[in-house]
Each structure stands twice: as C-alpha cells, then as structure tokens.
Amino acid sequence: MKYVIISDIHGNLEAFQSVLSWIHSYEENDKVVCLGDIVGYGADPGECIELTRGISDIIIAGNHDFAAVGKTDIDFFNPVAKEAAIWTGGILSNEHINFLKSLPLVCETSDVHFVHSSLYNPDEWRYLLSLHNAQIDFQIMKKDILFVGHSHIPLVFEDRNGKINLITDPEINLDQNAKYIINPGSVGQPRDHDPRASFAVFDSEDRYLKIIRLDYNIQKAQMKIKAAGLPEILAERLSYGR
C-alpha cells in the first residue's frame, strides 16, 4: 500500500493547496490519510474541511478539530489557541461541525496505526517528542508502524529490540525488524523552523518513507489571518516555521 500522510492543516488554505497540487500530480498513492487538526489558527477552516473530505480515505480527529466543536476542553489551551478555537467554531457550518464531531480518535489498516497525538489515551493529546513518551506507545502498538501528528515537527522514532532512536533524515528505508513512530510534520503551521508545508509519502510494502517540503504563498495566508481578526502572532509565526 502506498500512502500520502498529511496532518495539522490548521485552516491554512494556501499551504494545503500547494500540497494538494502535489498529490494530484502524484499517481502512485493508494490512500490519502489526514491525521487531524484540519482547523484552528488559520482563516479558512471550512474550505480546508471540504478539501480534506474530498481527497482523504482516512481522517482522524485532532484536538483543534474537537476544540472548535466543543468536544475537548479548551481551558488548557493557551490564550491564542483558545481564541482561534472559539473563532473557528463560530464560523463553521452545522454540516462541518457535525463532521468534525464524528471523526474517530484512532484508525488502522492491515499494516499501519494512525492517531493524532498518541495511542496511549489519545483524548489526552499527549506530545510524542521524547524517547520516554515514544516508548509508551511502542509498548502498546499492535502494528510495526504508527503515524502521529500534533507536534508539527517531522521526525521518526525507531525501536530496535527495545532500544529507541530518534531519526531526522527526510528519506528512510525502514528496517523489517524494527518498529517506527512517524510524524510527517504540519501542512499549515510547521514548527521546526522551516516554514514550508510538510507531509509524507510511505510505501508499506517497500517500507520506504519520505518527508516532503513545499513552498506556498505565506504572505496571502498571513493577510487572511489578519483580516479575519485572529491574533497576529498566528500570521507572524508562519514566516519562521515555529
């Protein structure tokens, strides 16, 4: 099976359109998977929902998706994220609200797990950024491969017989005798100091993974955020990938 894995679009239509153009030109994928957070932060949540629904075979709920529709507690959000969640929920149509409410927290195919944050208590929205937290998920994985989003940072954790390594190479041939937790990065709000949209392609038969980065019209996305009256920091951070 060949997959295109996208995550954390966050209402950034310009970034998403760049990724979609690439996907439409890529004829090898069998499935497109979205790991959640279609909305939040960006100025085009409805449009991003429609495009995600149109192209994805699997869609997982993210914390900002649930926050916008009242399915997760936003009291723990920082003030900027909280304001964006409230704004997003206020402009979504009833159809889009019901769609986001219906999304699952976890999904799997015959060979891969998919979740937004963590297999361990997925509704707690844990970040898999440390070897310790990765180890917890490795222990409960039933498949050899787990794709996660949430942190907006592309990375790979590898478990070789209990020894966990962090891999940051953008192109990897995965070992048949190891397990992997893979984050494809964020389409709409990267946080690894690279402002380009980030996503992944994965061939489960060849166990080949590639993280892809694409330029997009950041200035247009920033103008929309400011025009919508959202916090300006949400526009500014797009230039710096943080």
C-alpha positions, 0 to 999 in steps of 0.5 A: 500500500502506498500512502500520502500522510498529511496532518495539522492543516490548521485552516491554512488554505494556501499551504494545503493547496500547494500540497494538494497540487502535489498529490494530484500530480502524484499517481502512485498513492493508494490512500490519502490519510489526514491525521487531524487538526484540519482547523484552528489558527488559520482563516479558512477552516471550512474550505480546508474541511471540504478539501480534506473530505474530498481527497482523504480515505482516512481522517482522524480527529485532532484536538483543534478539530474537537476544540472548535466543536466543543468536544475537548476542553479548551481551558488548557489551551493557551490564550491564542489557541483558545481564541482561534478555537472559539473563532473557528467554531463560530464560523463553521457550518452545522454540516462541518461541525457535525463532521468534525464531531464524528471523526474517530480518535484512532484508525488502522489498516492491515499494516499501519496505526494512525492517531493524532497525538498518541495511542496511549489515551489519545483524548489526552493529546499527549506530545510524542517528542521524547524517547520516554513518551515514544516508548509508551506507545511502542509498548502498546502498538499492535502494528510495526508502524504508527503515524502521529501528528500534533507536534508539527515537527517531522521526525521518526522514532525507531525501536530496535529490540527495545532500544529507541532512536530518534531519526531526522533524515527526510528519506528512510528505508525502514528496517523489517525488524524494527518498529517506527513512530512517524510524524510527517510534520504540519501542512499549515503551521510547521514548527521546526523552523522551516516554514514550508508545508510538510507531509509524507509519502510511505510505501508499506510494502517497500517500507520506504518513507519520505518527508516532503517540503513545499513552498506556498504563498505565506504572505496571502495566508498571513493577510487572511489571518489578519483580516479575519481578526485572529491574533497576529502572532498566528500570521507572524509565526508562519514566516519562521516555521515555529 
